[in-house]
Amino acid sequence: MKAQTFLPQDYRPAEDEPFMNDRQLEYFRRKLEAWKQELLDQSAETLEGLQDSARAVPDLADRASEETDRALELRTRDRQRKLVSKIDSALRRIETGEYGYCEMTGEPISLKRLDARPIATMTLEAQEKHERRERVHRDD
């Protein structure tokens, strides 16, 4: 088991320190775990809300509105489930030492990008190239 890395309360990864050093990895691990916990808590609240709203509503308009709300909640929950999966994948990359590096080019992903989107797997340039290629093939 690896020793816990000390991380000051106000720590932010900086460009002038070695890329993906222990402090940066610990910072992103904590950020990802907090995000995952937040999503899981929201998911539990959604389930409770859906169970509470599973009552028979006599008015057709109210029932339709409730069904729409339920469908939206379920879509949101599915999106969150996929996001939790991506967070788990990022946490595994931290453990294997692959976190922070582009899966396409092997280049380091900018700290600003990782701070804004800690599940990022590509540099901004590689992501844009990937999306352009995807758009071209979708138009076929």
A tleap script that builds the chain and sets N, CA, C and O, in Angstrom:
source leaprc.protein.ff14SB
mol = sequence {
  NMET LYS ALA GLN THR PHE LEU PRO GLN ASP
  TYR ARG PRO ALA GLU ASP GLU PRO PHE MET
  ASN ASP ARG GLN LEU GLU TYR PHE ARG ARG
  LYS LEU GLU ALA TRP LYS GLN GLU LEU LEU
  ASP GLN SER ALA GLU THR LEU GLU GLY LEU
  GLN ASP SER ALA ARG ALA VAL PRO ASP LEU
  ALA ASP ARG ALA SER GLU GLU THR ASP ARG
  ALA LEU GLU LEU ARG THR ARG ASP ARG GLN
  ARG LYS LEU VAL SER LYS ILE ASP SER ALA
  LEU ARG ARG ILE GLU THR GLY GLU TYR GLY
  TYR CYS GLU MET THR GLY GLU PRO ILE SER
  LEU LYS ARG LEU ASP ALA ARG PRO ILE ALA
  THR MET THR LEU GLU ALA GLN GLU LYS HIE
  GLU ARG ARG GLU ARG VAL HIE ARG ASP CASP
}
set mol.1.N position { 0.847 -1.187 0.000 }
set mol.1.CA position { 0.000 0.000 0.000 }
set mol.1.C position { 0.883 1.238 0.000 }
set mol.1.O position { 1.849 1.318 0.759 }
set mol.2.N position { 0.563 2.177 -0.828 }
set mol.2.CA position { 1.339 3.405 -0.984 }
set mol.2.C position { 1.033 4.382 0.142 }
set mol.2.O position { -0.113 4.491 0.579 }
set mol.3.N position { 2.039 5.081 0.604 }
set mol.3.CA position { 1.846 6.058 1.671 }
set mol.3.C position { 1.018 7.233 1.165 }
set mol.3.O position { 1.109 7.620 0.000 }
set mol.4.N position { 0.212 7.792 2.058 }
set mol.4.CA position { -0.638 8.942 1.718 }
set mol.4.C position { 0.248 10.157 1.433 }
set mol.4.O position { 1.167 10.447 2.199 }
set mol.5.N position { -0.019 10.854 0.354 }
set mol.5.CA position { 0.728 12.046 -0.012 }
set mol.5.C position { 0.104 13.250 0.673 }
set mol.5.O position { -1.110 13.447 0.615 }
set mol.6.N position { 0.952 14.070 1.332 }
set mol.6.CA position { 0.455 15.283 1.979 }
set mol.6.C position { 0.094 16.293 0.900 }
set mol.6.O position { 0.852 16.518 -0.044 }
set mol.7.N position { -1.070 16.891 1.056 }
set mol.7.CA position { -1.552 17.868 0.088 }
set mol.7.C position { -2.111 19.062 0.842 }
set mol.7.O position { -3.126 18.936 1.528 }
set mol.8.N position { -1.459 20.235 0.725 }
set mol.8.CA position { -1.995 21.424 1.405 }
set mol.8.C position { -3.415 21.725 0.931 }
set mol.8.O position { -3.779 21.412 -0.203 }
set mol.9.N position { -4.205 22.327 1.799 }
set mol.9.CA position { -5.612 22.626 1.509 }
set mol.9.C position { -5.776 23.454 0.225 }
set mol.9.O position { -6.706 23.224 -0.548 }
set mol.10.N position { -4.887 24.398 0.006 }
set mol.10.CA position { -5.007 25.323 -1.139 }
set mol.10.C position { -4.159 24.899 -2.340 }
set mol.10.O position { -3.919 25.709 -3.235 }
set mol.11.N position { -3.708 23.660 -2.374 }
set mol.11.CA position { -2.833 23.187 -3.450 }
set mol.11.C position { -3.541 23.194 -4.803 }
set mol.11.O position { -4.688 22.763 -4.923 }
set mol.12.N position { -2.843 23.686 -5.803 }
set mol.12.CA position { -3.273 23.614 -7.198 }
set mol.12.C position { -2.054 23.186 -8.011 }
set mol.12.O position { -0.968 23.728 -7.807 }
set mol.13.N position { -2.203 22.231 -8.925 }
set mol.13.CA position { -1.071 21.810 -9.758 }
set mol.13.C position { -0.510 22.999 -10.536 }
set mol.13.O position { -1.254 23.838 -11.044 }
set mol.14.N position { 0.803 23.050 -10.615 }
set mol.14.CA position { 1.459 24.158 -11.310 }
set mol.14.C position { 2.347 23.624 -12.426 }
set mol.14.O position { 2.890 22.523 -12.339 }
set mol.15.N position { 2.481 24.426 -13.472 }
set mol.15.CA position { 3.294 24.045 -14.634 }
set mol.15.C position { 4.777 23.951 -14.301 }
set mol.15.O position { 5.526 23.274 -15.004 }
set mol.16.N position { 5.214 24.633 -13.220 }
set mol.16.CA position { 6.643 24.671 -12.911 }
set mol.16.C position { 7.112 23.514 -12.025 }
set mol.16.O position { 8.260 23.502 -11.583 }
set mol.17.N position { 6.241 22.551 -11.766 }
set mol.17.CA position { 6.658 21.365 -11.012 }
set mol.17.C position { 6.655 20.163 -11.955 }
set mol.17.O position { 6.029 20.216 -13.013 }
set mol.18.N position { 7.337 19.090 -11.591 }
set mol.18.CA position { 7.370 17.916 -12.480 }
set mol.18.C position { 5.960 17.408 -12.784 }
set mol.18.O position { 5.115 17.313 -11.894 }
set mol.19.N position { 5.722 17.086 -14.058 }
set mol.19.CA position { 4.397 16.660 -14.505 }
set mol.19.C position { 4.020 15.336 -13.858 }
set mol.19.O position { 4.813 14.395 -13.833 }
set mol.20.N position { 2.807 15.274 -13.337 }
set mol.20.CA position { 2.215 14.098 -12.691 }
set mol.20.C position { 3.101 13.546 -11.558 }
set mol.20.O position { 3.303 12.340 -11.418 }
set mol.21.N position { 3.617 14.498 -10.756 }
set mol.21.CA position { 4.328 14.078 -9.548 }
set mol.21.C position { 3.299 13.577 -8.530 }
set mol.21.O position { 2.097 13.613 -8.792 }
set mol.22.N position { 3.769 13.112 -7.378 }
set mol.22.CA position { 2.860 12.529 -6.374 }
set mol.22.C position { 1.776 13.504 -5.926 }
set mol.22.O position { 0.627 13.110 -5.724 }
set mol.23.N position { 2.140 14.774 -5.771 }
set mol.23.CA position { 1.148 15.763 -5.324 }
set mol.23.C position { 0.054 15.962 -6.365 }
set mol.23.O position { -1.130 16.007 -6.029 }
set mol.24.N position { 0.450 16.080 -7.624 }
set mol.24.CA position { -0.540 16.263 -8.692 }
set mol.24.C position { -1.453 15.041 -8.788 }
set mol.24.O position { -2.671 15.178 -8.910 }
set mol.25.N position { -0.867 13.863 -8.733 }
set mol.25.CA position { -1.677 12.645 -8.805 }
set mol.25.C position { -2.660 12.576 -7.634 }
set mol.25.O position { -3.820 12.204 -7.814 }
set mol.26.N position { -2.195 12.935 -6.439 }
set mol.26.CA position { -3.073 12.924 -5.265 }
set mol.26.C position { -4.177 13.971 -5.411 }
set mol.26.O position { -5.326 13.721 -5.046 }
set mol.27.N position { -3.830 15.136 -5.940 }
set mol.27.CA position { -4.818 16.189 -6.167 }
set mol.27.C position { -5.927 15.697 -7.090 }
set mol.27.O position { -7.108 15.856 -6.784 }
set mol.28.N position { -5.550 15.099 -8.221 }
set mol.28.CA position { -6.552 14.629 -9.178 }
set mol.28.C position { -7.311 13.412 -8.643 }
set mol.28.O position { -8.502 13.261 -8.917 }
set mol.29.N position { -6.640 12.547 -7.889 }
set mol.29.CA position { -7.327 11.391 -7.295 }
set mol.29.C position { -8.424 11.878 -6.354 }
set mol.29.O position { -9.553 11.392 -6.403 }
set mol.30.N position { -8.088 12.835 -5.503 }
set mol.30.CA position { -9.086 13.373 -4.565 }
set mol.30.C position { -10.225 14.074 -5.295 }
set mol.30.O position { -11.392 13.937 -4.931 }
set mol.31.N position { -9.869 14.822 -6.324 }
set mol.31.CA position { -10.886 15.538 -7.100 }
set mol.31.C position { -11.851 14.548 -7.760 }
set mol.31.O position { -13.066 14.748 -7.737 }
set mol.32.N position { -11.309 13.495 -8.338 }
set mol.32.CA position { -12.131 12.476 -8.997 }
set mol.32.C position { -13.000 11.730 -7.985 }
set mol.32.O position { -14.177 11.480 -8.242 }
set mol.33.N position { -12.424 11.379 -6.845 }
set mol.33.CA position { -13.201 10.655 -5.832 }
set mol.33.C position { -14.329 11.520 -5.264 }
set mol.33.O position { -15.425 11.017 -5.015 }
set mol.34.N position { -14.073 12.808 -5.059 }
set mol.34.CA position { -15.122 13.716 -4.562 }
set mol.34.C position { -16.237 13.848 -5.596 }
set mol.34.O position { -17.417 13.843 -5.245 }
set mol.35.N position { -15.864 13.965 -6.863 }
set mol.35.CA position { -16.844 14.080 -7.946 }
set mol.35.C position { -17.691 12.807 -8.024 }
set mol.35.O position { -18.912 12.866 -8.171 }
set mol.36.N position { -17.026 11.670 -7.924 }
set mol.36.CA position { -17.739 10.385 -7.976 }
set mol.36.C position { -18.733 10.288 -6.815 }
set mol.36.O position { -19.877 9.879 -7.013 }
set mol.37.N position { -18.303 10.662 -5.609 }
set mol.37.CA position { -19.178 10.589 -4.449 }
set mol.37.C position { -20.393 11.501 -4.614 }
set mol.37.O position { -21.513 11.136 -4.256 }
set mol.38.N position { -20.151 12.694 -5.164 }
set mol.38.CA position { -21.241 13.642 -5.415 }
set mol.38.C position { -22.269 13.049 -6.383 }
set mol.38.O position { -23.476 13.165 -6.170 }
set mol.39.N position { -21.775 12.414 -7.445 }
set mol.39.CA position { -22.673 11.783 -8.422 }
set mol.39.C position { -23.454 10.629 -7.802 }
set mol.39.O position { -24.646 10.469 -8.067 }
set mol.40.N position { -22.786 9.827 -6.978 }
set mol.40.CA position { -23.462 8.706 -6.330 }
set mol.40.C position { -24.530 9.195 -5.359 }
set mol.40.O position { -25.601 8.597 -5.255 }
set mol.41.N position { -24.239 10.282 -4.648 }
set mol.41.CA position { -25.229 10.865 -3.740 }
set mol.41.C position { -26.441 11.375 -4.513 }
set mol.41.O position { -27.581 11.162 -4.103 }
set mol.42.N position { -26.189 12.049 -5.635 }
set mol.42.CA position { -27.288 12.553 -6.469 }
set mol.42.C position { -28.108 11.398 -7.024 }
set mol.42.O position { -29.332 11.488 -7.121 }
set mol.43.N position { -27.440 10.326 -7.384 }
set mol.43.CA position { -28.129 9.154 -7.916 }
set mol.43.C position { -29.052 8.552 -6.858 }
set mol.43.O position { -30.177 8.157 -7.164 }
set mol.44.N position { -28.580 8.484 -5.628 }
set mol.44.CA position { -29.401 7.948 -4.534 }
set mol.44.C position { -30.626 8.835 -4.316 }
set mol.44.O position { -31.729 8.338 -4.087 }
set mol.45.N position { -30.422 10.157 -4.388 }
set mol.45.CA position { -31.543 11.096 -4.246 }
set mol.45.C position { -32.556 10.897 -5.375 }
set mol.45.O position { -33.764 10.944 -5.145 }
set mol.46.N position { -32.061 10.675 -6.587 }
set mol.46.CA position { -32.941 10.445 -7.735 }
set mol.46.C position { -33.787 9.200 -7.517 }
set mol.46.O position { -34.992 9.203 -7.768 }
set mol.47.N position { -33.143 8.134 -7.048 }
set mol.47.CA position { -33.887 6.897 -6.795 }
set mol.47.C position { -34.970 7.105 -5.747 }
set mol.47.O position { -36.094 6.628 -5.904 }
set mol.48.N position { -34.629 7.818 -4.676 }
set mol.48.CA position { -35.626 8.105 -3.639 }
set mol.48.C position { -36.778 8.921 -4.220 }
set mol.48.O position { -37.944 8.650 -3.933 }
set mol.49.N position { -36.447 9.917 -5.034 }
set mol.49.CA position { -37.468 10.758 -5.657 }
set mol.49.C position { -38.374 9.976 -6.582 }
set mol.49.O position { -39.585 10.194 -6.614 }
set mol.50.N position { -37.775 9.054 -7.342 }
set mol.50.CA position { -38.578 8.236 -8.254 }
set mol.50.C position { -39.504 7.299 -7.476 }
set mol.50.O position { -40.641 7.065 -7.884 }
set mol.51.N position { -39.023 6.776 -6.377 }
set mol.51.CA position { -39.859 5.892 -5.561 }
set mol.51.C position { -41.011 6.675 -4.925 }
set mol.51.O position { -42.136 6.183 -4.840 }
set mol.52.N position { -40.716 7.890 -4.485 }
set mol.52.CA position { -41.760 8.725 -3.870 }
set mol.52.C position { -42.820 9.142 -4.889 }
set mol.52.O position { -43.996 9.279 -4.552 }
set mol.53.N position { -42.391 9.343 -6.147 }
set mol.53.CA position { -43.334 9.843 -7.152 }
set mol.53.C position { -44.061 8.709 -7.880 }
set mol.53.O position { -44.807 8.963 -8.826 }
set mol.54.N position { -43.855 7.485 -7.456 }
set mol.54.CA position { -44.484 6.347 -8.133 }
set mol.54.C position { -45.925 6.146 -7.663 }
set mol.54.O position { -46.359 5.014 -7.447 }
set mol.55.N position { -46.638 7.205 -7.511 }
set mol.55.CA position { -48.028 7.123 -7.063 }
set mol.55.C position { -48.954 7.351 -8.253 }
set mol.55.O position { -48.550 7.953 -9.248 }
set mol.56.N position { -50.160 6.887 -8.157 }
set mol.56.CA position { -51.133 7.052 -9.240 }
set mol.56.C position { -51.671 8.483 -9.225 }
set mol.56.O position { -52.175 8.961 -8.208 }
set mol.57.N position { -51.556 9.141 -10.345 }
set mol.57.CA position { -52.047 10.519 -10.482 }
set mol.57.C position { -53.263 10.470 -11.397 }
set mol.57.O position { -53.140 10.094 -12.563 }
set mol.58.N position { -54.436 10.845 -10.888 }
set mol.58.CA position { -55.664 10.721 -11.687 }
set mol.58.C position { -55.723 11.665 -12.888 }
set mol.58.O position { -56.254 11.284 -13.932 }
set mol.59.N position { -55.199 12.872 -12.772 }
set mol.59.CA position { -55.290 13.851 -13.850 }
set mol.59.C position { -54.304 13.489 -14.968 }
set mol.59.O position { -53.117 13.287 -14.714 }
set mol.60.N position { -54.805 13.410 -16.202 }
set mol.60.CA position { -53.976 13.025 -17.342 }
set mol.60.C position { -52.803 13.981 -17.576 }
set mol.60.O position { -51.688 13.536 -17.844 }
set mol.61.N position { -53.043 15.266 -17.479 }
set mol.61.CA position { -51.985 16.256 -17.697 }
set mol.61.C position { -50.905 16.120 -16.624 }
set mol.61.O position { -49.714 16.176 -16.928 }
set mol.62.N position { -51.322 15.942 -15.371 }
set mol.62.CA position { -50.358 15.778 -14.287 }
set mol.62.C position { -49.564 14.488 -14.458 }
set mol.62.O position { -48.359 14.449 -14.208 }
set mol.63.N position { -50.256 13.432 -14.889 }
set mol.63.CA position { -49.579 12.148 -15.092 }
set mol.63.C position { -48.542 12.274 -16.214 }
set mol.63.O position { -47.424 11.774 -16.093 }
set mol.64.N position { -48.919 12.939 -17.295 }
set mol.64.CA position { -47.986 13.131 -18.422 }
set mol.64.C position { -46.778 13.943 -17.984 }
set mol.64.O position { -45.643 13.629 -18.344 }
set mol.65.N position { -47.026 14.984 -17.211 }
set mol.65.CA position { -45.939 15.816 -16.706 }
set mol.65.C position { -45.007 15.000 -15.811 }
set mol.65.O position { -43.786 15.129 -15.897 }
set mol.66.N position { -45.581 14.171 -14.963 }
set mol.66.CA position { -44.781 13.342 -14.062 }
set mol.66.C position { -43.975 12.309 -14.839 }
set mol.66.O position { -42.829 12.027 -14.489 }
set mol.67.N position { -44.561 11.746 -15.883 }
set mol.67.CA position { -43.847 10.772 -16.720 }
set mol.67.C position { -42.675 11.437 -17.434 }
set mol.67.O position { -41.600 10.849 -17.555 }
set mol.68.N position { -42.885 12.652 -17.902 }
set mol.68.CA position { -41.812 13.397 -18.561 }
set mol.68.C position { -40.683 13.668 -17.581 }
set mol.68.O position { -39.508 13.497 -17.906 }
set mol.69.N position { -41.051 14.093 -16.378 }
set mol.69.CA position { -40.040 14.344 -15.344 }
set mol.69.C position { -39.270 13.069 -15.021 }
set mol.69.O position { -38.048 13.099 -14.874 }
set mol.70.N position { -39.976 11.961 -14.912 }
set mol.70.CA position { -39.338 10.679 -14.591 }
set mol.70.C position { -38.375 10.275 -15.709 }
set mol.70.O position { -37.264 9.821 -15.435 }
set mol.71.N position { -38.793 10.437 -16.958 }
set mol.71.CA position { -37.929 10.090 -18.094 }
set mol.71.C position { -36.662 10.950 -18.094 }
set mol.71.O position { -35.567 10.455 -18.364 }
set mol.72.N position { -36.818 12.228 -17.793 }
set mol.72.CA position { -35.668 13.128 -17.726 }
set mol.72.C position { -34.726 12.711 -16.597 }
set mol.72.O position { -33.507 12.703 -16.775 }
set mol.73.N position { -35.281 12.368 -15.448 }
set mol.73.CA position { -34.472 11.910 -14.317 }
set mol.73.C position { -33.691 10.654 -14.678 }
set mol.73.O position { -32.513 10.527 -14.344 }
set mol.74.N position { -34.358 9.724 -15.362 }
set mol.74.CA position { -33.689 8.479 -15.738 }
set mol.74.C position { -32.581 8.712 -16.762 }
set mol.74.O position { -31.533 8.068 -16.706 }
set mol.75.N position { -32.813 9.629 -17.692 }
set mol.75.CA position { -31.766 9.978 -18.664 }
set mol.75.C position { -30.573 10.603 -17.954 }
set mol.75.O position { -29.420 10.286 -18.246 }
set mol.76.N position { -30.874 11.497 -17.018 }
set mol.76.CA position { -29.812 12.148 -16.253 }
set mol.76.C position { -29.033 11.109 -15.453 }
set mol.76.O position { -27.804 11.150 -15.398 }
set mol.77.N position { -29.748 10.190 -14.840 }
set mol.77.CA position { -29.101 9.147 -14.047 }
set mol.77.C position { -28.225 8.262 -14.928 }
set mol.77.O position { -27.138 7.865 -14.509 }
set mol.78.N position { -28.678 7.948 -16.139 }
set mol.78.CA position { -27.876 7.145 -17.056 }
set mol.78.C position { -26.603 7.890 -17.440 }
set mol.78.O position { -25.529 7.294 -17.515 }
set mol.79.N position { -26.722 9.187 -17.682 }
set mol.79.CA position { -25.555 10.009 -17.996 }
set mol.79.C position { -24.568 9.999 -16.823 }
set mol.79.O position { -23.356 9.905 -17.016 }
set mol.80.N position { -25.108 10.098 -15.611 }
set mol.80.CA position { -24.257 10.083 -14.421 }
set mol.80.C position { -23.565 8.726 -14.262 }
set mol.80.O position { -22.400 8.660 -13.871 }
set mol.81.N position { -24.290 7.644 -14.568 }
set mol.81.CA position { -23.705 6.302 -14.480 }
set mol.81.C position { -22.509 6.183 -15.428 }
set mol.81.O position { -21.474 5.622 -15.069 }
set mol.82.N position { -22.664 6.717 -16.640 }
set mol.82.CA position { -21.563 6.684 -17.607 }
set mol.82.C position { -20.398 7.543 -17.128 }
set mol.82.O position { -19.236 7.190 -17.327 }
set mol.83.N position { -20.712 8.666 -16.500 }
set mol.83.CA position { -19.676 9.550 -15.976 }
set mol.83.C position { -18.915 8.864 -14.836 }
set mol.83.O position { -17.693 8.985 -14.753 }
set mol.84.N position { -19.614 8.157 -13.971 }
set mol.84.CA position { -18.962 7.421 -12.880 }
set mol.84.C position { -18.012 6.381 -13.466 }
set mol.84.O position { -16.924 6.161 -12.932 }
set mol.85.N position { -18.416 5.748 -14.550 }
set mol.85.CA position { -17.555 4.767 -15.211 }
set mol.85.C position { -16.278 5.435 -15.732 }
set mol.85.O position { -15.190 4.871 -15.618 }
set mol.86.N position { -16.413 6.633 -16.302 }
set mol.86.CA position { -15.235 7.361 -16.791 }
set mol.86.C position { -14.345 7.801 -15.638 }
set mol.86.O position { -13.120 7.809 -15.766 }
set mol.87.N position { -14.950 8.164 -14.517 }
set mol.87.CA position { -14.174 8.545 -13.331 }
set mol.87.C position { -13.395 7.334 -12.820 }
set mol.87.O position { -12.218 7.448 -12.479 }
set mol.88.N position { -14.055 6.172 -12.768 }
set mol.88.CA position { -13.369 4.945 -12.344 }
set mol.88.C position { -12.195 4.629 -13.267 }
set mol.88.O position { -11.139 4.191 -12.813 }
set mol.89.N position { -12.387 4.853 -14.553 }
set mol.89.CA position { -11.324 4.620 -15.528 }
set mol.89.C position { -10.144 5.569 -15.274 }
set mol.89.O position { -8.985 5.162 -15.343 }
set mol.90.N position { -10.453 6.833 -14.979 }
set mol.90.CA position { -9.395 7.816 -14.686 }
set mol.90.C position { -8.649 7.417 -13.409 }
set mol.90.O position { -7.425 7.533 -13.346 }
set mol.91.N position { -9.376 6.953 -12.399 }
set mol.91.CA position { -8.728 6.514 -11.156 }
set mol.91.C position { -7.808 5.320 -11.416 }
set mol.91.O position { -6.735 5.222 -10.819 }
set mol.92.N position { -8.221 4.415 -12.301 }
set mol.92.CA position { -7.354 3.282 -12.660 }
set mol.92.C position { -6.101 3.780 -13.377 }
set mol.92.O position { -5.008 3.263 -13.150 }
set mol.93.N position { -6.258 4.785 -14.245 }
set mol.93.CA position { -5.085 5.338 -14.950 }
set mol.93.C position { -4.118 5.982 -13.961 }
set mol.93.O position { -2.905 5.937 -14.167 }
set mol.94.N position { -4.637 6.579 -12.895 }
set mol.94.CA position { -3.753 7.140 -11.864 }
set mol.94.C position { -2.938 6.013 -11.241 }
set mol.94.O position { -1.729 6.146 -11.049 }
set mol.95.N position { -3.603 4.903 -10.928 }
set mol.95.CA position { -2.922 3.759 -10.299 }
set mol.95.C position { -1.870 3.137 -11.208 }
set mol.95.O position { -0.834 2.673 -10.731 }
set mol.96.N position { -2.128 3.124 -12.514 }
set mol.96.CA position { -1.191 2.488 -13.448 }
set mol.96.C position { -0.133 3.444 -13.986 }
set mol.96.O position { 0.767 3.028 -14.715 }
set mol.97.N position { -0.239 4.743 -13.626 }
set mol.97.CA position { 0.749 5.710 -14.081 }
set mol.97.C position { 0.477 6.260 -15.470 }
set mol.97.O position { 1.346 6.911 -16.051 }
set mol.98.N position { -0.706 6.015 -16.018 }
set mol.98.CA position { -1.047 6.499 -17.359 }
set mol.98.C position { -1.824 7.805 -17.325 }
set mol.98.O position { -2.052 8.415 -18.370 }
set mol.99.N position { -2.237 8.245 -16.132 }
set mol.99.CA position { -3.081 9.431 -16.016 }
set mol.99.C position { -2.322 10.682 -16.444 }
set mol.99.O position { -1.149 10.863 -16.117 }
set mol.100.N position { -3.020 11.539 -17.184 }
set mol.100.CA position { -2.437 12.820 -17.589 }
set mol.100.C position { -1.767 12.797 -18.943 }
set mol.100.O position { -1.296 13.829 -19.420 }
set mol.101.N position { -1.717 11.640 -19.567 }
set mol.101.CA position { -1.077 11.517 -20.872 }
set mol.101.C position { -2.118 11.139 -21.924 }
set mol.101.O position { -2.999 10.316 -21.677 }
set mol.102.N position { -1.999 11.749 -23.092 }
set mol.102.CA position { -2.949 11.541 -24.180 }
set mol.102.C position { -2.889 10.096 -24.666 }
set mol.102.O position { -1.812 9.552 -24.907 }
set mol.103.N position { -4.062 9.486 -24.804 }
set mol.103.CA position { -4.107 8.097 -25.272 }
set mol.103.C position { -3.810 7.996 -26.761 }
set mol.103.O position { -3.519 6.904 -27.250 }
set mol.104.N position { -3.875 9.097 -27.494 }
set mol.104.CA position { -3.589 9.078 -28.930 }
set mol.104.C position { -2.113 9.381 -29.223 }
set mol.104.O position { -1.480 8.704 -30.033 }
set mol.105.N position { -1.577 10.410 -28.548 }
set mol.105.CA position { -0.229 10.882 -28.880 }
set mol.105.C position { 0.814 10.552 -27.817 }
set mol.105.O position { 2.012 10.556 -28.100 }
set mol.106.N position { 0.365 10.269 -26.603 }
set mol.106.CA position { 1.308 10.034 -25.507 }
set mol.106.C position { 1.828 11.322 -24.884 }
set mol.106.O position { 2.590 11.288 -23.918 }
set mol.107.N position { 1.415 12.455 -25.438 }
set mol.107.CA position { 1.836 13.765 -24.919 }
set mol.107.C position { 1.129 14.066 -23.595 }
set mol.107.O position { 0.032 13.561 -23.356 }
set mol.108.N position { 1.743 14.880 -22.734 }
set mol.108.CA position { 1.055 15.298 -21.510 }
set mol.108.C position { -0.169 16.156 -21.830 }
set mol.108.O position { -0.114 17.025 -22.701 }
set mol.109.N position { -1.260 15.912 -21.128 }
set mol.109.CA position { -2.471 16.731 -21.245 }
set mol.109.C position { -2.266 17.936 -20.336 }
set mol.109.O position { -1.768 17.791 -19.220 }
set mol.110.N position { -2.643 19.117 -20.798 }
set mol.110.CA position { -2.386 20.317 -20.000 }
set mol.110.C position { -3.087 20.239 -18.640 }
set mol.110.O position { -4.180 19.687 -18.514 }
set mol.111.N position { -2.423 20.808 -17.629 }
set mol.111.CA position { -2.982 20.808 -16.277 }
set mol.111.C position { -4.298 21.571 -16.227 }
set mol.111.O position { -5.206 21.195 -15.485 }
set mol.112.N position { -4.408 22.643 -17.014 }
set mol.112.CA position { -5.658 23.416 -17.052 }
set mol.112.C position { -6.797 22.537 -17.565 }
set mol.112.O position { -7.901 22.566 -17.022 }
set mol.113.N position { -6.529 21.764 -18.601 }
set mol.113.CA position { -7.559 20.877 -19.163 }
set mol.113.C position { -7.940 19.799 -18.144 }
set mol.113.O position { -9.122 19.515 -17.952 }
set mol.114.N position { -6.948 19.206 -17.497 }
set mol.114.CA position { -7.236 18.169 -16.509 }
set mol.114.C position { -7.983 18.738 -15.306 }
set mol.114.O position { -8.842 18.068 -14.733 }
set mol.115.N position { -7.660 19.964 -14.926 }
set mol.115.CA position { -8.349 20.572 -13.790 }
set mol.115.C position { -9.817 20.833 -14.141 }
set mol.115.O position { -10.706 20.659 -13.308 }
set mol.116.N position { -10.055 21.251 -15.387 }
set mol.116.CA position { -11.424 21.523 -15.835 }
set mol.116.C position { -12.180 20.220 -16.128 }
set mol.116.O position { -13.381 20.132 -15.873 }
set mol.117.N position { -11.495 19.227 -16.654 }
set mol.117.CA position { -12.125 17.945 -17.019 }
set mol.117.C position { -11.182 16.815 -16.629 }
set mol.117.O position { -10.437 16.309 -17.467 }
set mol.118.N position { -11.212 16.418 -15.359 }
set mol.118.CA position { -10.240 15.431 -14.871 }
set mol.118.C position { -10.354 14.045 -15.513 }
set mol.118.O position { -9.479 13.203 -15.312 }
set mol.119.N position { -11.418 13.797 -16.279 }
set mol.119.CA position { -11.551 12.500 -16.951 }
set mol.119.C position { -10.993 12.534 -18.376 }
set mol.119.O position { -11.090 11.546 -19.104 }
set mol.120.N position { -10.410 13.665 -18.773 }
set mol.120.CA position { -9.887 13.808 -20.138 }
set mol.120.C position { -8.849 12.730 -20.432 }
set mol.120.O position { -8.005 12.412 -19.594 }
set mol.121.N position { -8.929 12.177 -21.639 }
set mol.121.CA position { -7.971 11.145 -22.050 }
set mol.121.C position { -7.120 11.589 -23.234 }
set mol.121.O position { -6.225 10.868 -23.675 }
set mol.122.N position { -7.412 12.799 -23.746 }
set mol.122.CA position { -6.660 13.306 -24.895 }
set mol.122.C position { -6.309 14.777 -24.694 }
set mol.122.O position { -6.994 15.503 -23.973 }
set mol.123.N position { -5.238 15.197 -25.341 }
set mol.123.CA position { -4.915 16.618 -25.353 }
set mol.123.C position { -6.029 17.328 -26.116 }
set mol.123.O position { -6.792 16.692 -26.843 }
set mol.124.N position { -6.120 18.613 -25.952 }
set mol.124.CA position { -7.152 19.388 -26.633 }
set mol.124.C position { -7.033 19.222 -28.154 }
set mol.124.O position { -8.038 19.060 -28.847 }
set mol.125.N position { -5.814 19.262 -28.656 }
set mol.125.CA position { -5.591 19.132 -30.093 }
set mol.125.C position { -6.046 17.757 -30.593 }
set mol.125.O position { -6.723 17.663 -31.617 }
set mol.126.N position { -5.678 16.699 -29.879 }
set mol.126.CA position { -6.070 15.346 -30.287 }
set mol.126.C position { -7.583 15.175 -30.196 }
set mol.126.O position { -8.184 14.510 -31.040 }
set mol.127.N position { -8.206 15.773 -29.172 }
set mol.127.CA position { -9.656 15.689 -29.013 }
set mol.127.C position { -10.364 16.375 -30.177 }
set mol.127.O position { -11.329 15.842 -30.726 }
set mol.128.N position { -9.875 17.576 -30.555 }
set mol.128.CA position { -10.479 18.300 -31.675 }
set mol.128.C position { -10.332 17.507 -32.973 }
set mol.128.O position { -11.266 17.434 -33.771 }
set mol.129.N position { -9.158 16.916 -33.177 }
set mol.129.CA position { -8.918 16.113 -34.383 }
set mol.129.C position { -9.855 14.904 -34.390 }
set mol.129.O position { -10.430 14.565 -35.424 }
set mol.130.N position { -10.003 14.265 -33.246 }
set mol.130.CA position { -10.894 13.112 -33.100 }
set mol.130.C position { -12.349 13.498 -33.413 }
set mol.130.O position { -13.057 12.766 -34.105 }
set mol.131.N position { -12.782 14.643 -32.899 }
set mol.131.CA position { -14.157 15.099 -33.129 }
set mol.131.C position { -14.386 15.475 -34.580 }
set mol.131.O position { -15.460 15.213 -35.122 }
set mol.132.N position { -13.395 16.085 -35.220 }
set mol.132.CA position { -13.525 16.417 -36.651 }
set mol.132.C position { -13.663 15.141 -37.476 }
set mol.132.O position { -14.503 15.059 -38.373 }
set mol.133.N position { -12.833 14.148 -37.166 }
set mol.133.CA position { -12.880 12.872 -37.880 }
set mol.133.C position { -14.229 12.191 -37.658 }
set mol.133.O position { -14.809 11.625 -38.584 }
set mol.134.N position { -14.722 12.252 -36.419 }
set mol.134.CA position { -16.026 11.666 -36.093 }
set mol.134.C position { -17.146 12.341 -36.877 }
set mol.134.O position { -18.051 11.671 -37.375 }
set mol.135.N position { -17.087 13.670 -36.986 }
set mol.135.CA position { -18.109 14.430 -37.700 }
set mol.135.C position { -18.090 14.079 -39.187 }
set mol.135.O position { -19.148 13.953 -39.804 }
set mol.136.N position { -16.926 13.923 -39.755 }
set mol.136.CA position { -16.797 13.590 -41.183 }
set mol.136.C position { -17.399 12.215 -41.426 }
set mol.136.O position { -18.138 12.028 -42.393 }
set mol.137.N position { -17.099 11.258 -40.572 }
set mol.137.CA position { -17.616 9.885 -40.769 }
set mol.137.C position { -19.114 9.809 -40.476 }
set mol.137.O position { -19.810 8.972 -41.051 }
set mol.138.N position { -19.610 10.656 -39.606 }
set mol.138.CA position { -21.036 10.676 -39.306 }
set mol.138.C position { -21.819 11.204 -40.494 }
set mol.138.O position { -22.949 10.779 -40.733 }
set mol.139.N position { -21.223 12.132 -41.243 }
set mol.139.CA position { -21.899 12.730 -42.404 }
set mol.139.C position { -21.993 11.771 -43.582 }
set mol.139.O position { -22.787 11.991 -44.496 }
set mol.140.N position { -21.183 10.699 -43.570 }
set mol.140.CA position { -21.188 9.740 -44.685 }
set mol.140.C position { -22.508 9.028 -44.820 }
set mol.140.O position { -22.671 8.192 -45.709 }
savepdb mol mol.pdb
quit
